[in-house]
């Protein structure tokens, strides 16, 4: 099973670059298709938070 991106949910990224890198890691992990449903939902929620931060 693939590792989930390490990040605590709802924590503010240090910078735009950090948020962008974390978001890229989440996308890569999700595209691999090896995450459980629960891990995928958690990663998706974190991705939404990061996207909002970047915008």
N, C-alpha and C positions, 0 to 999 in steps of 0.2 A: 504494500500500500504506500502511496506517495505521501511524503511529509506535507503537512499543511503549512502555509506560510506562517512564520512566527510573528505574531503581533497581538497585542492585547486589544480586544475589541473596545472601541470608543476612545482609545488613546489618540491624542493629537500628534500627527507626524511632526518631526523636527523641522522639515522644510518641504518645499514643493518637490525637490529632487527625491527626497526620501519617500514621499507619498507616491510619486510616480514609479519609483523602483519597486515599492511594496505592491502597488497595483499590478505592475508587470509580472511579479512573482505569483500573485494570485491567479492571474489569467493563465499563466503557464501551467500551474498546478491543476487548475480546473480543466484545461484542454487535454491534459494527460489522461483524464477519465478514470483515475484511480482513487478518487476521494469518495468517502461514504456520503450518503445523502445529508447527514447532519453536518459534516465538515464542509460540504459544498454550500449549504445554506449559510453557515457561519462566514465562509469566505465571501460569498455573494454580498452579505450585509456589510462586511468590512470594505469590500470593493465600492459599494455605494457611498459609504462614508468618505473614502479616499477621493472618489470622483467629485463629490461635493466640495471637499477641501480644495482640490486642484482648480475647480471652476471659480 
